[in-house]
């Protein structure tokens, strides 16, 4: 139902009243949808998810036209993990460069490549909104392909410490958490700083950036919201999902260690929204 509604909503104009109505409708839908997913997942899940010595972890990378960064940064970072029982799903959001060739050159059967068709009608049609929505389409497609007992995400320009998966999995299993994350180290010309995302105001539970997430497989049905940009708060897709994780009552754990690193892309001085705001013309062209 949600996917059909997503398609119809894409054609509605961008104005305050419509955005307010859409955001309210989706809030209600996700309020019930997410709780049902968690309830059913807990009912069906087997004890092996905690007792399995080496469960399969599905790692996914959403990407668009960043073949070289993907080749030199994200994929090698995953392959260097001390925890070896993983599958790596690269979800190509309709790249026009040689992304597919680069991925297929890696001689590793654990790597899977999926091509996501890129419609001529790009939604949303403003780059700042698209930055909010990010790789939602590719990420959601990748989640559908995940077959592991646990799921992790890394973006094409990010790094993990070599023990990222090993540490987070042990932390999750030992604490019987459904969802865990950790510190992120941000490097830029402004220096280095540890990054954590928002606290849940109810109990100060922390959730780190998406690059640090590891969670149970049944939570993959909590998909990213392509319309998050229409909201007046939590407009970025990952913070939108973060809020929904809190609201759904998922058992969350936070590892107080750095296990992921983000750096400026080649030719840039900043990361995240600051990188976008420092060169809006470039990103307007990139997201067209």
C-alpha positions as CSV (number, residue, x, y, z in Angstrom):
1,X,0.0,0.0,0.0
2,X,2.7,2.4,0.9
3,X,4.6,2.0,-2.4
4,X,1.5,2.7,-4.4
5,X,0.8,5.8,-2.3
6,X,4.4,6.9,-2.7
7,X,4.0,6.8,-6.5
8,X,0.8,8.9,-6.5
9,X,2.2,11.5,-4.1
10,X,5.1,12.2,-6.3
11,X,2.9,14.1,-8.7
12,X,1.5,16.5,-6.1
13,X,2.9,20.0,-6.0
14,X,5.2,21.4,-3.4
15,X,3.3,23.8,-1.2
16,X,2.8,24.3,2.5
17,X,-0.7,23.0,2.8
18,X,-0.2,19.9,0.6
19,X,3.1,19.1,2.3
20,X,1.4,19.4,5.7
21,X,-1.4,17.0,4.7
22,X,1.0,14.5,3.2
23,X,3.3,14.5,6.2
24,X,0.3,14.0,8.5
25,X,-1.0,11.1,6.4
26,X,2.4,9.4,6.4
27,X,2.9,9.9,10.1
28,X,-0.3,8.0,10.8
29,X,0.5,5.3,8.3
30,X,4.0,4.7,9.7
31,X,2.8,5.0,13.3
32,X,0.8,1.8,12.8
33,X,2.9,0.1,10.1
34,X,6.1,0.2,12.0
35,X,4.6,-1.2,15.2
36,X,3.0,-4.0,13.3
37,X,6.3,-4.9,11.6
38,X,8.1,-5.0,15.0
39,X,5.4,-7.0,16.7
40,X,5.3,-9.6,13.9
41,X,9.1,-9.7,13.6
42,X,9.4,-10.5,17.3
43,X,6.8,-13.2,17.0
44,X,8.5,-14.9,14.1
45,X,12.2,-14.5,14.9
46,X,14.1,-17.6,15.9
47,X,16.5,-17.9,18.9
48,X,19.3,-18.5,16.4
49,X,19.6,-14.8,15.8
50,X,21.2,-14.5,19.2
51,X,22.8,-18.0,19.5
52,X,24.2,-18.4,15.9
53,X,28.0,-18.0,16.3
54,X,28.4,-16.4,13.0
55,X,25.1,-15.1,11.5
56,X,25.1,-13.7,7.9
57,X,25.1,-9.9,7.8
58,X,23.7,-8.2,4.8
59,X,25.7,-5.0,4.0
60,X,24.3,-2.6,1.4
61,X,25.7,0.4,-0.4
62,X,23.4,2.8,-2.3
63,X,25.4,4.7,-4.9
64,X,25.0,7.0,-7.9
65,X,27.9,8.1,-10.3
66,X,30.7,7.6,-7.8
67,X,32.4,4.6,-9.3
68,X,36.0,5.6,-8.3
69,X,35.1,6.4,-4.7
70,X,33.2,3.2,-4.5
71,X,36.2,1.2,-5.8
72,X,38.7,2.8,-3.5
73,X,36.8,3.6,-0.4
74,X,33.5,1.8,0.6
75,X,33.9,-1.7,-1.0
76,X,37.5,-2.2,0.2
77,X,36.4,-1.0,3.7
78,X,33.8,-3.8,3.8
79,X,36.1,-6.5,2.3
80,X,38.7,-5.7,5.0
81,X,36.3,-6.5,7.9
82,X,37.5,-9.0,10.4
83,X,34.0,-10.5,10.4
84,X,33.8,-12.4,7.2
85,X,30.3,-13.9,7.0
86,X,28.6,-11.1,5.1
87,X,27.0,-10.4,1.7
88,X,27.5,-7.0,0.1
89,X,24.7,-5.5,-2.0
90,X,25.6,-2.5,-4.2
91,X,22.4,-0.8,-5.2
92,X,23.2,1.4,-8.3
93,X,20.7,4.2,-8.6
94,X,20.9,4.5,-12.4
95,X,24.5,5.6,-12.7
96,X,25.8,6.8,-16.0
97,X,29.4,6.1,-15.2
98,X,31.2,2.8,-15.0
99,X,29.9,1.8,-11.6
100,X,28.6,-1.6,-12.8
101,X,32.0,-2.5,-14.4
102,X,33.9,-1.4,-11.2
103,X,31.7,-3.5,-8.9
104,X,31.9,-6.6,-11.2
105,X,35.7,-6.4,-11.3
106,X,35.9,-7.4,-7.6
107,X,36.5,-11.1,-7.5
108,X,34.4,-11.8,-4.5
109,X,31.2,-14.0,-4.6
110,X,29.8,-12.1,-1.6
111,X,29.3,-9.0,-3.7
112,X,26.0,-8.6,-5.5
113,X,25.1,-5.8,-7.9
114,X,21.6,-4.5,-8.5
115,X,20.7,-1.8,-11.0
116,X,17.8,0.5,-10.1
117,X,16.2,2.1,-13.1
118,X,16.4,5.9,-13.0
119,X,13.2,7.6,-14.3
120,X,13.4,10.6,-16.5
121,X,10.9,12.2,-14.0
122,X,13.3,12.6,-11.1
123,X,11.6,13.0,-7.7
124,X,12.0,15.3,-5.9
125,X,12.9,17.8,-8.5
126,X,15.0,20.2,-6.4
127,X,18.5,19.2,-5.4
128,X,18.1,20.3,-1.8
129,X,15.0,18.2,-1.5
130,X,16.8,15.3,-3.2
131,X,19.6,15.7,-0.7
132,X,17.0,15.3,2.1
133,X,15.6,12.2,0.4
134,X,19.1,11.0,-0.5
135,X,19.4,7.5,-1.8
136,X,16.0,6.4,-0.6
137,X,15.0,4.5,-3.7
138,X,18.2,2.6,-4.0
139,X,18.4,1.9,-0.3
140,X,14.9,0.5,-0.2
141,X,15.6,-1.7,-3.2
142,X,18.7,-3.0,-1.5
143,X,16.8,-3.8,1.7
144,X,14.4,-6.0,-0.3
145,X,17.4,-8.0,-1.4
146,X,19.0,-8.5,2.0
147,X,19.0,-12.2,3.1
148,X,21.1,-12.0,6.3
149,X,20.0,-12.2,9.9
150,X,21.4,-8.7,10.5
151,X,21.6,-5.7,8.2
152,X,24.2,-2.9,8.0
153,X,24.6,0.1,5.7
154,X,27.6,2.0,4.5
155,X,27.6,4.8,1.9
156,X,29.9,4.8,-1.1
157,X,32.2,7.5,0.3
158,X,32.5,6.2,3.9
159,X,34.9,4.0,5.8
160,X,34.5,1.5,8.6
161,X,37.2,0.5,11.0
162,X,38.2,-3.1,10.3
163,X,36.4,-4.5,13.3
164,X,33.1,-2.5,12.8
165,X,30.9,-5.5,12.0
166,X,32.5,-7.7,14.6
167,X,32.2,-5.2,17.4
168,X,28.7,-4.1,16.7
169,X,27.4,-7.7,16.2
170,X,28.9,-8.8,19.5
171,X,27.5,-5.8,21.2
172,X,24.0,-6.4,19.8
173,X,24.0,-10.1,20.7
174,X,25.5,-9.7,24.2
175,X,22.9,-6.9,25.0
176,X,20.0,-8.6,23.1
177,X,19.4,-5.4,21.2
178,X,17.4,-5.2,18.0
179,X,19.2,-2.2,16.7
180,X,22.7,-0.9,17.5
181,X,24.9,2.0,16.3
182,X,28.1,3.7,17.4
183,X,30.3,6.9,17.2
184,X,31.2,8.3,13.8
185,X,34.4,10.2,13.3
186,X,34.0,13.2,11.0
187,X,37.2,14.5,9.3
188,X,37.3,17.8,7.4
189,X,39.3,21.0,7.1
190,X,37.6,22.1,10.3
191,X,39.4,19.2,12.1
192,X,38.1,16.0,13.6
193,X,35.1,15.4,15.8
194,X,33.0,12.5,17.0
195,X,29.5,12.6,15.9
196,X,26.4,11.1,17.5
197,X,22.8,11.7,16.3
198,X,19.8,12.8,18.3
199,X,18.9,11.4,21.7
200,X,15.4,10.0,22.4
201,X,14.0,12.7,24.7
202,X,12.2,9.9,26.7
203,X,15.3,8.1,28.0
204,X,18.3,9.7,26.3
205,X,18.9,6.6,24.1
206,X,21.3,7.5,21.3
207,X,21.3,6.5,17.7
208,X,24.4,7.1,15.6
209,X,24.7,8.0,11.9
210,X,23.4,5.5,9.3
211,X,26.9,4.4,8.5
212,X,27.1,2.8,12.0
213,X,23.7,1.1,12.0
214,X,23.3,-2.7,12.5
215,X,19.9,-4.2,13.1
216,X,17.8,-7.3,12.9
217,X,16.6,-8.5,9.5
218,X,12.9,-8.0,10.2
219,X,13.4,-4.3,10.6
220,X,14.3,-4.0,6.9
221,X,10.5,-3.5,6.4
222,X,10.9,-0.1,8.1
223,X,11.7,1.5,4.8
224,X,13.1,5.0,4.2
225,X,10.5,7.7,3.5
226,X,10.9,9.3,0.0
227,X,8.7,12.1,1.1
228,X,10.6,13.1,4.2
229,X,11.6,16.4,2.6
230,X,7.9,17.6,2.7
231,X,8.0,17.6,6.5
232,X,8.7,20.6,8.7
233,X,11.0,18.6,10.9
234,X,13.3,15.6,10.6
235,X,13.3,16.3,6.8
236,X,16.4,14.2,6.1
237,X,15.5,10.6,5.4
238,X,17.7,9.0,8.0
239,X,16.6,11.3,10.8
240,X,13.0,10.6,9.8
241,X,13.6,6.9,10.1
242,X,15.5,7.4,13.4
243,X,12.5,9.1,14.9
244,X,10.3,6.2,13.7
245,X,12.7,3.7,15.4
246,X,12.2,5.5,18.7
247,X,8.4,5.6,18.2
248,X,8.1,1.9,17.3
249,X,9.7,0.9,20.6
250,X,12.7,-0.9,19.1
251,X,15.3,-2.1,21.7
252,X,18.2,0.2,20.9
253,X,21.9,-0.1,22.0
254,X,24.7,2.4,21.6
255,X,28.4,1.5,21.5
256,X,30.5,4.3,22.7
257,X,33.3,3.7,20.3
258,X,34.3,5.0,16.8
259,X,33.7,2.4,14.2
260,X,33.0,4.5,11.1
261,X,34.7,7.5,9.4
262,X,33.5,10.1,7.0
263,X,35.7,12.4,5.0
264,X,35.2,15.1,2.3
265,X,34.9,13.7,-1.2
266,X,37.7,14.5,-3.7
267,X,37.7,18.2,-4.5
268,X,35.6,19.1,-1.5
269,X,36.4,20.5,1.9
270,X,33.4,19.6,3.9
271,X,30.9,16.7,4.5
272,X,27.2,16.3,4.6
273,X,24.9,19.4,4.3
274,X,27.9,21.7,4.6
275,X,29.4,20.2,1.5
276,X,26.1,20.8,-0.4
277,X,25.8,24.4,0.8
278,X,29.4,25.2,-0.1
279,X,28.7,24.3,-3.8
280,X,25.0,24.3,-4.6
281,X,25.6,24.7,-8.4
282,X,27.6,21.4,-8.5
283,X,24.9,19.5,-6.7
284,X,22.1,21.1,-8.7
285,X,23.8,19.5,-11.7
286,X,24.6,16.2,-10.0
287,X,21.0,15.5,-8.9
288,X,19.3,16.4,-12.2
